[in-house]
Amino acid sequence: MDTSDAAFYAENSTLQSVHVHRIMEQHLRWEREDRVLDVGCGTGRTTQYIAQRGVKSVVGIDLSPDFIRYTEENKRNRNVSFCVADIQRSSDLQPAWRQSFDKAVSFYVLHLIKDKKLALENISACLKPDGRLLMIVPT
C-alpha cells in the first residue's frame, strides 16, 4: 500500500481503523473532559473517531505535511486539531502540550520510529501525571 499518498491511504486503511477502534473501546473509557493526543494520526480517521466519543479535545500529530493537509481538508469535528510534528523532536512539541493530555494513543507507528526511547519520553512528557497511553506495535 502506498503510505505516502494520503487520499489513497484513507481509502485503503478501513480494516486497520476498525481494528484500532475495537481495541480502544476495549481498553479506554472516554471522559467528557479528556484531552487526547493521537501520535502518528495519518489521515485522521482515528482522531475523528475519538472526537466523536464526547471528549473535550483531540490533537492529532503526524510527520507528513501532506497527511496533515488531508486531515484539515476532511475535518468533521470542532474539537479536533492537527499539527505537523515529529514525536522524536522535543522542539516540535508545543509548550502547551506538556503534561496536558489525559490520554495518548499511537497505533502502528512506533516500529517506524528510529529513536523509540525519545519518542516514548516525549509522549510521556505530554501526558498528565495520571495519564494513560494505548499503543499497538506490530511484532
N, C-alpha and C positions, 0 to 999 in steps of 0.2 A: 504494500500500500504506500502511496506517495504521501509522506507525512510533512512535506514542505508546502503543499497546496491546501490552504485552509478549507475552501469550499469542498474539494474532493474528500478531504479527511472528515468533514462534518457529515457528508452524505454516506460515508462508508464505515463509520465507527459506532453505529447504533447498538450493536450487540455488546460491545465493551461498555457503553454507557449504561445499558440495562443491568449488566453485572455489577458495576460500581454502585448504582443506585440501590440495588438489593443489599449489598454489603453495608452501605451507610445506614439503611433502615434497621439492619440487624444490630449494629454496633454503636450508633449515636442516637441520642434523644435531642431533638431540636427545641430550643427555648426561644421565647419571643425576644429576649434581649441579647441573644447570641450575635457576636460579631465573628465572622468566619473568614479564614484565609484559604484560598484554593491555589496551591502551588503547582505550576505546570498546567494551567487551566485549558490550554489548547484552544478549541473553538468555543469554549464557554458553556457547553451543554450542561455539564455537571454544576457549574457555578449558578446557572439559571435555575436548575433543579433545586439546589439548596435555597436559593432566594424564595422560591415558591413554598418552602416548608414553613414560612412565617417568621423567619429570623429577622433581626434588626438590619443587618447588612452583610454583604459578601464582597470580598475583594479577590479578584482572580488575577494572578500574575503568570506571565509566560515570557520566555526568552525571545520569541518570534514577534517582531513588529507586524508582520503580515497576519498572524493569527489574532493578535490583539485588535488590529484594524477590523478584521472579520467579526470579532466578538462585539465590538462597538456598533457596527452596522446592523447586527442582528440582536441587539439587546432588547429584552422584553420586560424587564423588571426595573423599577425605580431604585430598589435597594441594592443594586449591583454596580460595581465599578471595576474597571480593568486597567492594568498597568504593565508596560514592558519592564521586566526586572529579571535579573539572574540571581537566584537564591544563593549562589556561591559568592556573590559580591555584596558584602555588607553595605557598601556605598549605594547600592541600588535600592535598598530598603528605606522607605520613608521614615523619618524620625517618629512620626505619629503612630507607626505600626508597632513600635517597641512595647511589649507587654500589654497589647491592646486587644488581642483576639482570644475568644473563649475556646474556639476550636480551629484546627487546621486540618486540611485534607490534601493528599497528594497521591495520585493513582497512576501507576505505570510510568513513573518519572525517575525515581531515584537511581535505577540501573543505568540511566543515560547521563547521570551527573558524575563528573570526574572527581571532585572533592566532596564526597558524601558526608564526611565528618563536618566540614564547614557548613554545608547545606543544612544539616540537622541542627547544628548550633544556631544558625540564623533563624530557622523555623522556631526553635525553642525560644529565642530572644523575642519573637513576635507574639508568643503566647503569654497570657496572664499566668501567674504562678500556679493556678489550679487548672490551666488549660489542657485540652486533650488533642492528640494528633492521631489521625487514622490514615494509614498508608496501605497501598497494595504494591508489592515489589515482586516481579517475576523471579523465580529461582531456576 
